């Protein structure tokens, strides 16, 4: 029998773990699925939407999202809020996929700029984009259209020399700034800059399939899974680096707006802000006319401050705000010191005109509901008519107090009175000392003609 040396035993013992391993090595663990954060902007672009996107995108990056999918359906909105969202998209550390969905959605006005800013731009079937002409606070900006008989240039654009400039220098500045902005986004993402300019200058629009054909968007996607599948493998620029997207089969996690964002969305609704402002003003007026009520003053102060906070976030016309304040002041003056309608009518006209002017009605989604203004105006007119009716009725009515009321009263002598003498009389349930130039028996009916301190001068009631 062969005996092993000590060295052989050491080698044998060292090989035992290797021999004990299974013949087939275990497969490596599967790589985790990438996560795509979904942010939904549904409705007008405003301060609440901008804050929602900023907060949600930061949370998505912190959670390790591979990309952000911005699902868009908007009629447009405020330029400042739009630029804030685009600034966040350009500064994002992960790619942003802008997807206009579901079917029937649109990326109009401000939404067109946002769509151009995304690393990937896609649209669902039966959606559209465009009409990105900027609107100034004072009203609609004139749309420079091609001259009669001229056709748009190839690609859906109109040559610059075919676009008559507006005579308004301010409108030209706003228009040219918007054109430069959207062209810079188009050039950054390698999309159709000529059509982008036409969308601003001529309010041009495109359907989803037309946008894909003219290289305004990257592709048409039927749903989110199709969007991620078609985006997979694309190379996009994120800041200074080039990133290849690996999104096929990625898990989609939706980031809903927080409580602060939802509250901001409510109070920045122009109609809600308008009602808060009115509630605050009338609450303080009610507290001033009824000191010590407390509740109207407290509630009015809160409503006024919240309403003013909302208004400073919105495109407010301060001339309209001043007219509203003047109108409320005149209506209060009419209620406190009736002027036979002069204050009231002027206040009502001032209030209605200021309410209509308060918001920029040409910005989609940012106008006070005209039905609300009309309802408040009708209520104010009815209240004014009631005040005037009460004033005229009071002027025609008999006096009820004071010397004027006393001089119209009749009474009954409680005792006989001689000519030029004094006696007691009952009038309005009160006993008064009276003097009469005519001798009258007790129980005679007399009329008060004057008062001297606590002495009443009377005459027989039959005397006219």
Secondary structure, DSSP 8 states (H G I E B T S, - for coil): -----HHHHHHHHHHHHHHHS-SS----------EEEEEEEES-B-HHHHHHHHHHHHHHHHTT-SEEEEEEEB--B-HHHHHHHHHHHHH-SSEEEEEE-STT-EEETHHHHHHHHSSEEEE-TT-EEE-----BTTB--------TT----GGG---GGGS---S-HHHHHHHHHHHHHHHHHHHHHT--HHHHHHHHHS--EEEHHHHHHTTSSSEE-SSHHHHHHHHTT-EEEETTEEEE---TT-EEEE----HHHHHHHHHTSHHHHHHHHHHHHHHHHHHHHSTT--HHHHHHHHHHHHHHHHHTTS-B-HHHHHHHHHHHHHHHHHHHS--TTHHHHHHHHHHHHHHHHHB-TTSTT-S--HHHHHHHHHHHHHHHHHHHHHHHHHHHS---SHHHHHHT-EEEESS-B-TT-EEEEEETTEEEEEEESS-B-TT-EEEEEEEETTEEEEEETT--
